[in-house]
C-alpha cells in the first residue's frame, strides 16, 4: 500500500543545480531511514545519499560536497539538492524508504530522470 513518488527531475546544463523530492503515500509504516540511489546508463544502481531516522547522513564519494540530502522521516519526505552537476550525473534517480512492519523492508519509488547536458 505504501508508495514513494519522486519529482523534480529534468534537464539541466552542466554546472547547474536541481532538487529532487520524494514523498510517501498510502498506508505508512514506521520508517527507519530514507535515501537516494541512481542508475547511470550502463552501470549498476548505486547509493547516492542516505540518512537514518536519527539524522546521520552518508554520501557517495562522487557527490560529497555537491549534493545534500535532507528531509523529515516523520513526515515521510526526503529531498536531494544537487549542485555542480556534470553529464556523469545523468541517471534515473530513485528514492527509497526502509520500513519496519513485521519485517524490515525497502520500498522504492518509480524513479525520476535527471539529464545533465554538456
Secondary structure, DSSP 8 states (H G I E B T S, - for coil): --EEEEE--EEEETT--EEEEEEEESS--EEEEEEEEEE-TTS--EEEEEEETT--EEE-TTTTTTEEEEEETTTTEEEEEE-S--GGG-EEEEEEEEEESSSEEEEE---EEEEEE-
